[in-house]
């Protein structure tokens, strides 16, 4: 048995993606050949998301160096790395916040399309 569970959730804060995962454990949908690979993927995805959250909060030198080396042609001195730590952190946060309105807009469009389909079906 693994030290870390592949799926953990709170009944007080259930998220949409977890509902799909929990559905795999229903008797009529249970298939061990699907659950094992899905569990591994879910576990690793969760771990990577935790690492990303930590990098956004406090980027490591390797993380900063990865981006700085791709955009800066000079030598990556300690002073330059300090500047790029702040730049990297702001860029990542801005990248994420730029995507939020797009994701929300897509949800609105999906909901509107869903309502239009329901309206057509009701006719």
N, C-alpha and C positions, 0 to 999 in steps of 0.2 A: 504494500500500500504506500502511496506517495505521502510525503510529509505535508505537502500543501494540497488542499482540495482543488479540484478542477472547477468547481462551481460553488459559490457561496452567495447568499442573498439575504436580504432582510424583508420580512413580510410588510414592514412599515414603509419600505422604499423599493417596490418592485419596478424594474425597468422593462421596457418593451422587448428588448433583445433577449432578456431572460425568460420571458414567457414562451418564446419559440423553443429555447433550450429545454425548459421544463416539460414541454409537450412531448419531447422524445421519450420521456419516462412513463408516459401513459401506457397502460396495458396494450391497447390496440395499436400503438405506434412503436412499441419497444422492439428494437433490433440491435443486438449487441454488436453486430458488424458495422453499424453506423455510429453507435454511441462511443465506442473506444476511440476512433480517429477524431470524432467531434470533440470529445473530452480533452484530448491532447491539444487540439487546435485552440480550444477555448482557454485552456490553462496557459498556453504560451502567449496567446493574444492578450490575456489579462496581465500577465507579467510584463510584456513589452509596453503596454499602456501605462503601467505603474512606473516603469523606467522613464518613459517619455515625460510623464508628469513631473518626475523628479528633475529631469534635465531642464524642463521649462522653468521650474522653480529655482534651480541652482545648477547651471550647466557646468559639467566637468571640463577639465582642460582638453581632454581628447575630443569631446563633443565640439567645443569651440574651435579647436585646431582643424577639425574636419571641414568646417565651413570657411574658416579664415584662409586656409590653404587654397581653396577654390576661387576666392575672390581677391586675394591680396598677393601681389607679386613680390613684395619685399620679404625681408627676413622676419620671421615671427618671434620677435623679442618679447621679453616679459611685459614691457610697456604696451606693445602692439596687442598682445594677447589679452591684457586687461581691458583695452578699448574694445576688442572684439567680443569679449565676454558680455559686455553691456549691449553691444550692437546685436549679437546673436540672440540674446534673451528678448530684446525688443522685437526683432524680426520674427521670431517664432510666435510670440504673443500676437503680433499684428497679423501674421499669416492665419492664425486660428480665428481671430476676431473678424477678419475679412470673410471667412467662410461661413460664419454663423448666420448672417443675414441671407446668404444664398441657400443654406439648408432650410431655414425657416420659410423662405419664399417657395422652395420646392414643395414643402409640406402643405402650404396654402394651396398651391396649384393642384397637388394630388387630391386634397380634400374637395376643392372646387370641381375637379373632374369627376370625382366619386359622386358628388351631389348631382352633377349633370347627368351622369349615367343612371342614377336612381330615379331622377325625374323622367328620363326617357323610358325606363322600364315600367314606371307607374302608368304611363299613357296607355 
